[in-house]
Amino acid sequence: MKTIDELLAEGVAGKRVFVRADLNVPLDGTKITDDGRIRAVAPTIAKLAAEGARVIVASHLGRPKGAPDPAFSLAPAAARLGEILGQDVAFATDTVGESARSTVDALTDGKVAVIENLRFNAGETAKDDAERGAFADELASLADLYVGDGFGAVHRKHASVFDLPARLPHAAGDLIATEVGVLKKLTENVKRPYVVVLGGAKVSDKLGVIDHLLEKADKILVGGGMAYTFLKAQGHEVGISLLQEDQVPVVLEYLARAEKKGVEFVLPVDVLVSPEFPDLKGKAPAHPDTVAADAIPADQEGLDIGPRTRELYAAKIADAGTVFWNGPMGVFEHPDYAGGTAAVAQGLLDSDAFTVVGGGDSAAAVRILGFDENAFGHISTGGGASLEYLEGKTLPGLAALED
């Protein structure tokens, strides 16, 4: 995989460099609530601009239906990128149309432009190779070189991620190089004990990575909404908590495999419950009750791990050599249910382990709850991509960058 430094050594001054970034940031209207992904890719863009490249930044945002939708415009992300770079960043109001072409044509050496949300064009995500390829051809006509640095999208076989690098001389940006290097530390010659902390809403989202990590991890700690399917599999009442009943047989098989392989599988011993989901807008007090994990009332919903579980998980993390964490322990967006997620984050900070926060909601939680990002070993920009890499899957965007 060619590096951006090798590309720079060949000279980029005056050349149009297409940077596939990941600017898929959460928005409240037009306000960015977490700019972590923009800050993560900014150094690559700045490096190219400093060498005189004419930088064209492209990304997706959200899930528009293959047509323009103002709710998913990249305009706020372009404005924030300009603030971070300390220069005006031009913005094209389409992907490959008149605005994109005129904006790119107007670029001078060292300047940066962002084109509109790639998913406003149906060709970006098309299953049909020809349709996707046609859009990649149009994107390729805008540039001379390609730099892939949108790690959060490399598990997608999309035009700008998979097809476009085949049409231009290409290299991996610094962010992707860093992410891959970190993931190799989680899969090759891992420093033990290796502790994996998994949370989030759906156990089905994590089955693949659990299957793979049962061969590698020493301890797997489970929280979040997915924990209730495990508790149900153990025969416990879970009330009105999140539950994927159809996954109970799979979960039982994984628990049996873990026991056979000597992998310590740790589930909550107590949880915070409430008869209703909390108000995340006004964030009115929720007044949760704490109950044992095997004593959840039939009319209550588990919304966070309890205080005894927080202490237990912190103790399991304390002597780790490596920790990978993906998924919050509860509804961290509400202060009454943020304690479990905060406890895991603090556990990582208190450990001497190499710690990796696996993107997505976990990374957002770290920032929202006020933790120092630099205190962790690494905070990934791609939750789904990280999980698929750890599952052992081939990621299309990384394969496309191989020489």
C-alpha positions as CSV (number, residue, x, y, z in Angstrom):
1,M,0.0,0.0,0.0
2,K,1.6,3.3,-1.1
3,T,1.8,5.9,1.5
4,I,1.0,9.6,1.2
5,D,4.6,10.4,1.9
6,E,5.7,8.4,-1.1
7,L,3.1,10.3,-3.2
8,L,4.4,13.6,-1.9
9,A,8.0,12.6,-2.8
10,E,6.9,12.3,-6.4
11,G,5.5,15.8,-6.3
12,V,1.9,17.0,-6.0
13,A,2.3,20.7,-6.6
14,G,-0.3,21.9,-9.1
15,K,-2.0,18.5,-9.2
16,R,-5.7,17.9,-8.3
17,V,-5.7,15.4,-5.5
18,F,-9.0,13.7,-4.7
19,V,-9.2,12.9,-0.9
20,R,-11.9,10.4,0.0
21,A,-12.4,11.5,3.6
22,D,-15.0,10.5,6.2
23,L,-16.8,13.7,7.2
24,N,-19.9,11.7,8.3
25,V,-20.4,13.7,11.5
26,P,-23.5,13.9,13.7
27,L,-25.6,17.0,13.1
28,D,-28.3,18.7,15.2
29,G,-29.9,20.7,12.3
30,T,-26.8,22.4,10.8
31,K,-24.8,22.2,14.1
32,I,-22.0,19.6,14.3
33,T,-22.2,17.8,17.6
34,D,-19.0,15.9,17.3
35,D,-16.2,17.0,14.9
36,G,-13.8,14.2,15.7
37,R,-13.8,12.7,12.2
38,I,-13.1,16.1,10.6
39,R,-10.2,16.7,13.0
40,A,-8.8,13.2,12.3
41,V,-8.5,13.7,8.5
42,A,-7.4,17.4,8.6
43,P,-3.7,16.6,8.9
44,T,-3.7,14.7,5.7
45,I,-5.5,17.5,3.9
46,A,-3.1,20.1,5.4
47,K,-0.1,18.1,4.4
48,L,-1.2,17.9,0.7
49,A,-2.1,21.6,0.7
50,A,1.2,22.6,2.1
51,E,2.9,20.8,-0.8
52,G,0.9,22.8,-3.3
53,A,-1.8,20.3,-4.2
54,R,-5.2,21.4,-5.2
55,V,-7.2,19.3,-2.8
56,I,-10.7,18.0,-3.6
57,V,-12.3,16.5,-0.4
58,A,-15.2,14.1,-0.8
59,S,-17.3,12.2,1.7
60,H,-20.8,10.8,2.5
61,L,-23.0,12.0,5.3
62,G,-25.9,10.0,6.6
63,R,-28.2,7.9,4.4
64,P,-29.9,10.0,1.8
65,K,-31.8,8.1,-0.9
66,G,-29.4,8.7,-3.8
67,A,-30.7,12.2,-4.4
68,P,-30.0,15.7,-2.9
69,D,-31.4,16.2,0.6
70,P,-30.6,19.4,2.5
71,A,-30.7,17.6,5.8
72,F,-27.6,15.7,4.8
73,S,-25.6,18.5,3.2
74,L,-21.8,18.5,3.8
75,A,-21.8,22.4,4.0
76,P,-21.5,22.4,7.8
77,A,-18.6,20.0,7.6
78,A,-16.9,22.0,4.9
79,A,-17.2,25.1,7.1
80,R,-15.7,23.3,10.1
81,L,-12.9,21.9,8.0
82,G,-12.0,25.5,6.9
83,E,-11.8,26.5,10.6
84,I,-9.5,23.7,11.5
85,L,-7.3,24.3,8.5
86,G,-7.2,28.0,9.0
87,Q,-8.1,28.8,5.4
88,D,-11.3,29.3,3.3
89,V,-12.6,26.0,2.0
90,A,-14.7,26.2,-1.2
91,F,-17.9,24.2,-1.4
92,A,-19.5,22.7,-4.4
93,T,-23.2,22.2,-4.2
94,D,-23.2,19.0,-6.3
95,T,-20.9,16.0,-6.7
96,V,-19.9,15.9,-10.4
97,G,-22.1,18.6,-11.9
98,E,-21.5,22.2,-12.9
99,S,-20.8,23.4,-9.4
100,A,-18.3,20.7,-8.7
101,R,-16.4,21.3,-12.0
102,S,-16.3,25.1,-11.7
103,T,-15.2,24.8,-8.0
104,V,-12.4,22.4,-8.9
105,D,-11.4,24.5,-11.9
106,A,-11.1,27.6,-9.6
107,L,-8.7,25.9,-7.2
108,T,-5.2,27.2,-7.0
109,D,-2.1,25.5,-5.5
110,G,-2.5,24.8,-1.8
111,K,-6.3,25.4,-1.8
112,V,-9.0,23.1,-0.7
113,A,-12.6,22.4,-1.8
114,V,-15.3,20.0,-0.5
115,I,-17.8,18.6,-3.0
116,E,-21.4,17.8,-1.9
117,N,-22.4,14.5,-0.2
118,L,-21.4,11.6,-2.5
119,R,-24.6,9.7,-1.6
120,F,-26.7,12.4,-3.3
121,N,-25.7,10.4,-6.5
122,A,-27.2,6.9,-6.7
123,G,-24.1,5.7,-8.4
124,E,-22.1,6.0,-5.2
125,T,-23.8,3.1,-3.4
126,A,-25.1,1.2,-6.4
127,K,-25.0,-2.6,-6.3
128,D,-24.6,-2.7,-10.1
129,D,-20.9,-2.5,-11.1
130,A,-21.5,-0.6,-14.3
131,E,-23.6,2.1,-12.5
132,R,-21.0,2.5,-9.8
133,G,-18.2,2.5,-12.3
134,A,-19.9,5.3,-14.4
135,F,-20.0,7.5,-11.3
136,A,-16.4,6.6,-10.5
137,D,-15.5,7.7,-14.0
138,E,-17.1,11.1,-13.5
139,L,-15.3,11.5,-10.1
140,A,-12.0,10.5,-11.7
141,S,-12.4,13.3,-14.3
142,L,-12.1,15.8,-11.5
143,A,-8.7,14.8,-10.3
144,D,-5.1,13.6,-11.2
145,L,-4.4,11.6,-8.0
146,Y,-6.4,9.8,-5.3
147,V,-5.7,9.6,-1.6
148,G,-7.9,7.2,0.5
149,D,-8.3,8.5,4.0
150,G,-11.9,7.8,5.0
151,F,-11.4,4.8,7.2
152,G,-15.0,4.8,8.4
153,A,-16.1,3.9,4.9
154,V,-13.4,1.3,3.8
155,H,-15.8,-1.6,4.6
156,R,-18.2,-0.3,1.9
157,K,-17.9,-1.3,-1.8
158,H,-18.8,2.2,-3.0
159,A,-17.7,4.1,-6.0
160,S,-15.5,6.6,-4.3
161,V,-14.0,3.9,-2.0
162,F,-13.6,0.9,-4.2
163,D,-13.9,1.8,-7.9
164,L,-12.2,5.3,-8.0
165,P,-8.7,4.2,-6.8
166,A,-8.5,1.8,-9.8
167,R,-8.9,4.8,-12.1
168,L,-6.2,7.1,-10.6
169,P,-2.7,6.8,-9.2
170,H,-3.5,6.3,-5.5
171,A,-2.1,6.2,-2.0
172,A,-3.3,5.7,1.6
173,G,-3.6,8.8,3.8
174,D,-2.0,9.0,7.2
175,L,-5.3,8.3,9.0
176,I,-5.8,5.0,7.3
177,A,-2.2,4.0,7.8
178,T,-2.6,4.7,11.5
179,E,-5.9,2.8,11.8
180,V,-4.5,-0.2,10.1
181,G,-1.4,-0.2,12.2
182,V,-3.5,-0.1,15.4
183,L,-5.8,-2.9,14.2
184,K,-2.8,-5.1,13.5
185,K,-1.8,-4.7,17.1
186,L,-5.2,-6.1,18.0
187,T,-4.8,-9.1,15.7
188,E,-1.0,-9.9,15.5
189,N,1.2,-10.5,18.6
190,V,-1.3,-9.1,21.0
191,K,0.0,-8.0,24.4
192,R,-2.0,-10.1,26.9
193,P,-4.3,-10.3,28.8
194,Y,-6.5,-9.2,25.9
195,V,-9.7,-7.7,27.1
196,V,-12.6,-6.9,24.8
197,V,-15.5,-4.7,25.9
198,L,-18.6,-4.8,23.7
199,G,-21.8,-2.7,24.1
200,G,-24.4,-1.0,21.9
201,A,-27.9,-1.9,21.1
202,K,-28.0,-5.0,19.0
203,V,-26.2,-8.3,19.7
204,S,-26.6,-9.1,16.0
205,D,-24.2,-6.3,15.1
206,K,-21.5,-7.9,17.1
207,L,-21.9,-11.6,16.4
208,G,-19.2,-11.7,13.8
209,V,-16.6,-10.0,15.9
210,I,-17.5,-12.2,19.0
211,D,-17.1,-15.3,16.8
212,H,-13.7,-14.2,15.7
213,L,-12.5,-12.9,19.1
214,L,-13.4,-16.1,20.9
215,E,-10.2,-17.4,19.2
216,K,-8.1,-14.4,20.4
217,A,-9.4,-12.7,23.5
218,D,-8.9,-13.6,27.1
219,K,-11.9,-11.8,28.5
220,I,-15.0,-10.4,26.8
221,L,-17.1,-8.0,28.8
222,V,-20.7,-7.3,27.6
223,G,-22.9,-4.3,28.3
224,G,-25.4,-2.0,26.6
225,G,-28.7,-3.2,25.0
226,M,-27.0,-6.3,23.6
227,A,-26.4,-7.6,27.2
228,Y,-30.1,-8.4,27.7
229,T,-30.1,-11.1,25.0
230,F,-27.2,-12.8,26.8
231,L,-29.1,-12.5,30.2
232,K,-32.2,-13.9,28.5
233,A,-30.1,-16.8,27.2
234,Q,-29.1,-17.5,30.8
235,G,-32.8,-17.8,31.7
236,H,-33.2,-14.4,33.3
237,E,-36.2,-12.1,33.1
238,V,-35.3,-9.0,31.1
239,G,-38.6,-7.1,31.2
240,I,-39.1,-4.7,28.3
241,S,-35.3,-4.3,27.7
242,L,-33.9,-4.5,24.2
243,L,-34.0,-8.2,23.2
244,Q,-33.2,-10.1,20.1
245,E,-35.0,-13.3,20.9
246,D,-34.0,-15.0,17.6
247,Q,-30.3,-14.6,18.6
248,V,-30.6,-16.5,21.9
249,P,-29.5,-19.9,20.4
250,V,-26.4,-18.2,18.9
251,V,-25.6,-16.5,22.1
252,L,-25.9,-19.8,24.0
253,E,-23.5,-21.4,21.6
254,Y,-21.0,-18.6,22.0
255,L,-21.2,-18.8,25.8
256,A,-20.6,-22.6,25.6
257,R,-17.6,-22.0,23.2
258,A,-16.1,-19.4,25.5
259,E,-16.3,-21.8,28.5
260,K,-14.7,-24.6,26.5
261,K,-11.9,-22.3,25.2
262,G,-11.2,-20.7,28.6
263,V,-12.3,-17.3,27.5
264,E,-13.9,-15.4,30.4
265,F,-17.3,-14.1,29.3
266,V,-18.5,-11.4,31.8
267,L,-22.1,-10.2,31.9
268,P,-23.7,-7.4,34.1
269,V,-24.5,-8.4,37.7
270,D,-26.7,-5.3,38.2
271,V,-28.4,-2.8,35.9
272,L,-30.3,0.5,36.1
273,V,-33.9,0.1,35.1
274,S,-36.9,2.3,34.4
275,P,-40.4,1.8,33.1
276,E,-39.8,4.2,30.2
277,F,-37.0,5.3,27.9
278,P,-35.5,8.6,29.0
279,D,-36.1,12.0,27.4
280,L,-32.9,12.7,25.4
281,K,-34.0,16.2,24.3
282,G,-34.9,18.0,27.5
283,K,-33.0,15.4,29.6
284,A,-35.5,15.5,32.4
285,P,-34.4,13.5,35.5
286,A,-35.1,9.8,34.9
287,H,-34.9,8.5,38.5
288,P,-33.8,4.9,37.6
289,D,-33.7,2.0,40.1
290,T,-30.8,-0.4,40.5
291,V,-31.6,-4.1,40.5
292,A,-29.7,-7.3,40.2
293,A,-29.3,-8.5,36.6
294,D,-31.3,-11.6,37.4
295,A,-34.1,-9.6,39.0
296,I,-35.3,-7.2,36.3
297,P,-39.0,-6.4,36.8
298,A,-41.3,-7.5,33.9
299,D,-42.4,-3.9,33.3
300,Q,-39.0,-2.3,33.5
301,E,-36.3,-1.7,30.9
302,G,-32.5,-2.0,31.5
303,L,-30.8,1.2,30.4
304,D,-27.3,1.0,31.9
305,I,-25.0,-1.3,33.8
306,G,-25.2,-0.8,37.6
307,P,-22.5,0.3,40.1
308,R,-21.4,-3.3,41.0
309,T,-20.9,-4.1,37.3
310,R,-18.9,-0.9,36.8
311,E,-16.6,-1.9,39.6
312,L,-16.4,-5.5,38.2
313,Y,-15.6,-4.3,34.7
314,A,-13.0,-1.8,35.9
315,A,-11.3,-4.6,37.8
316,K,-11.3,-6.9,34.7
317,I,-9.7,-4.1,32.7
318,A,-7.1,-3.1,35.3
319,D,-4.6,-5.8,34.6
320,A,-5.0,-6.0,30.9
321,G,-2.2,-5.7,28.4
322,T,-4.6,-4.7,25.5
323,V,-8.1,-3.4,25.6
324,F,-10.5,-3.0,22.7
325,W,-13.8,-1.3,23.5
326,N,-16.7,-0.9,21.0
327,G,-20.2,0.2,22.1
328,P,-21.6,2.2,25.1
329,M,-22.8,0.4,28.2
330,G,-26.1,2.3,28.3
331,V,-28.0,5.3,27.1
332,F,-25.0,7.6,27.7
333,E,-26.7,10.6,26.0
334,H,-28.7,11.0,29.2
335,P,-26.8,11.9,32.4
336,D,-28.7,9.4,34.5
337,Y,-27.5,6.5,32.3
338,A,-24.0,7.7,31.4
339,G,-22.3,6.2,34.4
340,G,-21.6,2.8,33.0
341,T,-20.0,4.1,29.8
342,A,-18.0,6.7,31.8
343,A,-16.8,3.9,34.2
344,V,-15.5,1.8,31.3
345,A,-13.8,4.9,29.7
346,Q,-12.1,5.7,33.1
347,G,-11.1,2.0,33.4
348,L,-9.3,2.2,30.1
349,L,-7.5,5.4,31.3
350,D,-6.5,3.9,34.6
351,S,-5.1,0.8,33.0
352,D,-1.5,0.5,31.7
353,A,-2.8,-1.4,28.7
354,F,-2.7,-0.4,25.0
355,T,-6.3,0.9,24.7
356,V,-8.3,1.2,21.6
357,V,-11.8,2.9,21.4
358,G,-13.5,1.3,18.4
359,G,-15.2,4.3,16.8
360,G,-18.9,5.0,16.5
361,D,-20.9,5.7,19.6
362,S,-17.9,4.8,21.8
363,A,-15.8,7.5,20.4
364,A,-18.6,10.0,20.6
365,A,-19.2,9.1,24.2
366,V,-15.6,9.7,25.1
367,R,-15.8,13.2,23.8
368,I,-19.4,14.0,25.0
369,L,-18.5,12.8,28.5
370,G,-15.5,15.1,28.6
371,F,-12.6,12.6,28.6
372,D,-9.2,13.6,27.2
373,E,-9.0,11.9,23.8
374,N,-5.2,11.9,23.8
375,A,-5.1,9.8,27.0
376,F,-6.3,6.7,25.1
377,G,-4.0,4.6,23.0
378,H,-6.2,5.2,19.9
379,I,-9.7,6.4,19.1
380,S,-10.8,4.9,15.8
381,T,-12.9,6.9,13.3
382,G,-14.6,3.8,12.0
383,G,-16.7,1.6,14.3
384,G,-18.1,-0.7,11.5
385,A,-14.8,-0.8,9.7
386,S,-12.9,-1.7,12.9
387,L,-15.3,-4.5,13.7
388,E,-15.2,-6.0,10.2
389,Y,-11.4,-5.9,10.2
390,L,-11.4,-7.7,13.6
391,E,-13.8,-10.3,12.1
392,G,-11.1,-11.1,9.5
393,K,-13.0,-9.7,6.6
394,T,-11.4,-8.2,3.5
395,L,-12.3,-4.5,3.5
396,P,-13.0,-3.3,-0.1
397,G,-11.5,0.2,0.5
398,L,-8.2,-1.2,1.8
399,A,-8.0,-3.8,-1.0
400,A,-8.4,-1.0,-3.5
401,L,-5.4,0.9,-2.1
402,E,-3.1,-2.1,-2.5
403,D,-0.6,-1.7,-5.3
